[in-house]
């Protein structure tokens, strides 16, 4: 996960911007999807594949593929927060990052300084994971499961 | 041969093969036909198990360094109304109702605002509060470090 620790902002070429802006939502599901997507962008298949490969290698995109609604697939998510002393967040963050159930982990400027998302196949695993984290770290976990979703559709224009 | 959804999800969760016929390559791994994989993935998209298919971006690398989680303590009687209104604001990219955890955590509505600069995000926030006449307590939590960002994972 080393590369993800670097938050350096990168410069993108017009081609890269086009690919990122156009392919955040839907991608063809057919025999030659890259050829179809490339044609819509007035590119050729090989250029599109090479551009995506390069963006991935440079860590600008985390992957090219599906974003699941794990709840629809029978799994579950839970936003959680922990409040650690200033000199303890790093070791706690490292501990959390090593857990496969932790999907996202952010340091935020608040008394609750570590914010992370748990993703598990079954709902009960969320609660057993939270107990495990509380035991391992010694900090109580603020568990904030989603009760109602009003909007989703993050689209970043670059 | 029917493709197991679990097997399919496990095979594609880290990304599609970057080659001219990615679904044929997945089919090979699953000992299925390309058409079976195409149909199965199309079903997952149709059922919204796959919300999006394509590039999954790393916000901070793209200059979206001001990633604000704005949390609100909204009266329960109007939380859905305010939730819908906040969700309709162009600057708001996510909006959820979550439980309060008193006395430690009084906020029940969570919104995300992604922006390239903190000042811009604060400006947007100010305008939203005025437009929606929101005078409830709120707090702004900026992320200062992203340790991990990946999709939900099957084990």
Contacts between the chains, C-beta under 8 A, distances in Angstrom:
chain1	res1	chain2	res2	distance
A	1	B	147	7.3
A	1	B	148	6.2
A	4	B	58	7.5
A	4	B	146	6.9
A	4	B	147	7.1
A	4	B	148	6.4
A	4	B	149	6.6
A	5	B	145	7.8
A	5	B	147	7.0
A	7	B	60	4.2
A	7	B	61	7.2
A	7	B	65	7.2
A	7	B	145	7.2
A	7	B	146	6.6
A	8	B	61	7.2
A	9	B	60	7.1
A	9	B	61	6.5
A	9	B	62	7.4
A	9	B	63	4.7
A	9	B	65	6.8
A	10	B	61	5.4
A	10	B	62	7.6
A	12	B	62	7.6
A	19	B	55	7.0
A	20	B	55	5.6
A	20	B	57	6.2
A	20	B	62	7.4
A	23	B	54	4.0
A	23	B	55	4.9
A	24	B	52	6.7
A	24	B	54	5.4
A	24	B	55	5.7
A	24	B	57	6.9
A	25	B	52	5.5
A	25	B	53	7.8
A	25	B	54	6.1
A	26	B	45	7.8
A	26	B	52	7.2
A	26	B	53	6.0
A	26	B	54	6.6
A	27	B	16	7.8
A	27	B	53	4.3
A	27	B	54	4.5
A	29	B	23	7.3
A	29	B	38	5.5
A	29	B	41	5.1
A	29	B	42	4.8
A	29	B	45	6.5
A	29	B	53	7.5
A	30	B	38	6.5
A	31	B	21	6.2
A	31	B	23	7.0
A	31	B	24	7.3
A	31	B	34	6.3
A	31	B	38	7.1
A	32	B	20	6.1
A	32	B	21	6.5
A	33	B	22	6.5
A	33	B	23	7.3
A	34	B	18	7.9
A	34	B	19	7.9
A	34	B	20	6.0
A	34	B	22	7.5
A	35	B	20	6.7
A	45	B	20	6.1
A	49	B	18	5.2
A	49	B	19	7.0
A	49	B	20	7.4
A	52	B	18	5.8
A	52	B	55	7.1
A	53	B	18	5.2
A	55	B	55	7.2
A	56	B	15	7.7
A	56	B	18	7.6
A	59	B	58	6.4
A	59	B	61	6.6
A	60	B	57	7.1
A	60	B	58	6.0
A	60	B	61	4.9
A	60	B	62	7.0
A	61	B	55	4.7
A	61	B	56	5.9
A	61	B	57	5.4
A	61	B	58	6.5
A	62	B	56	4.9
A	62	B	57	7.3
A	62	B	58	5.5
A	62	B	149	6.1
A	62	B	150	5.9
A	62	B	151	7.8
A	63	B	14	6.1
A	63	B	15	3.8
A	63	B	56	5.1
A	63	B	150	7.6
A	63	B	151	7.3
A	64	B	15	5.1
A	64	B	16	5.9
A	64	B	18	6.5
A	64	B	54	6.9
A	64	B	55	5.7
A	64	B	56	7.3
A	65	B	12	5.7
A	65	B	13	7.3
A	65	B	14	7.0
A	65	B	15	3.7
A	65	B	16	4.6
A	65	B	53	6.9
A	65	B	54	8.0
A	65	B	56	7.1
A	66	B	12	5.7
A	66	B	13	7.0
A	66	B	16	7.9
A	66	B	41	8.0
A	66	B	44	7.5
A	66	B	50	4.5
A	66	B	52	7.3
A	66	B	53	5.3
A	66	B	151	7.5
A	67	B	50	7.1
A	67	B	51	5.0
A	67	B	52	4.3
A	67	B	53	7.5
A	67	B	56	6.0
A	67	B	151	5.6
A	68	B	9	6.9
A	68	B	13	7.2
A	68	B	49	6.2
A	68	B	50	6.1
A	68	B	51	6.8
A	68	B	151	6.2
A	68	B	152	5.4
A	69	B	48	5.8
A	69	B	49	5.9
A	69	B	50	7.6
A	69	B	51	4.9
A	70	B	152	3.9
A	72	B	47	6.6
A	72	B	48	5.8
A	72	B	49	4.6
A	73	B	5	7.4
A	73	B	9	6.5
A	73	B	49	4.8
A	75	B	152	6.5
A	75	B	154	7.4
A	77	B	152	6.7
A	79	B	98	6.8
A	79	B	110	7.7
A	81	B	105	7.9
A	93	B	147	5.3
A	96	B	147	7.6
A	96	B	148	7.9
A	97	B	147	5.3
A	97	B	148	5.1
A	100	B	153	6.5
A	100	B	155	6.1
A	102	B	148	6.3
A	103	B	148	7.3
A	103	B	149	8.0
A	103	B	150	6.0
A	103	B	151	6.9
A	103	B	152	5.6
A	103	B	153	6.6
A	104	B	146	7.7
A	104	B	148	5.9
A	104	B	149	5.3
A	104	B	150	7.5
A	105	B	146	7.6
A	105	B	147	4.2
A	105	B	148	4.3
A	106	B	67	7.9
A	106	B	143	4.2
A	106	B	145	6.9
A	106	B	146	5.5
A	106	B	147	7.0
A	107	B	143	6.5
A	107	B	144	5.1
A	107	B	145	4.1
A	107	B	146	8.0
A	107	B	147	7.2
A	108	B	69	6.8
A	108	B	141	4.2
A	108	B	142	6.5
A	108	B	143	5.3
A	108	B	144	6.8
A	109	B	141	6.3
A	109	B	142	5.3
A	109	B	144	5.9
A	110	B	139	7.0
A	110	B	141	4.7
A	112	B	105	7.5
A	112	B	141	8.0
A	115	B	69	7.3
A	115	B	141	7.4
A	115	B	143	7.6
A	116	B	148	7.8
A	119	B	152	3.8
A	119	B	153	6.1
A	121	B	154	6.1
A	121	B	155	6.7
A	142	B	101	5.5
A	142	B	104	6.5
A	142	B	105	5.7
A	143	B	101	7.7
A	144	B	98	4.2
A	144	B	99	6.4
A	144	B	101	7.2
A	144	B	105	7.5
A	144	B	110	7.7
A	145	B	98	6.8
A	145	B	99	7.1
A	146	B	96	5.0
A	146	B	97	7.5
A	146	B	98	6.2
A	147	B	96	7.5
A	147	B	97	4.6
A	147	B	98	5.9
A	147	B	99	6.3
A	148	B	79	7.9
A	148	B	80	7.0
A	148	B	83	6.5
A	148	B	96	6.8
A	148	B	97	3.9
A	149	B	95	7.4
A	149	B	96	5.5
A	149	B	97	8.0
A	150	B	80	8.0
A	150	B	83	4.0
A	150	B	84	5.7
A	150	B	86	6.9
A	150	B	87	3.7
A	150	B	95	4.0
A	150	B	96	6.9
A	150	B	97	7.4
A	151	B	86	8.0
A	151	B	87	3.3
A	151	B	88	7.6
A	151	B	92	6.8
A	151	B	93	7.9
A	151	B	94	6.6
A	151	B	95	4.7
A	152	B	51	7.3
A	152	B	94	6.3
A	153	B	93	7.6
A	154	B	93	4.6
A	154	B	94	6.6
A	154	B	112	7.8
A	154	B	114	7.3
A	155	B	93	7.9
A	156	B	57	6.1
A	156	B	59	6.6
A	156	B	62	6.1
A	156	B	64	5.9
A	156	B	114	6.4
A	158	B	62	5.1
A	158	B	63	7.4
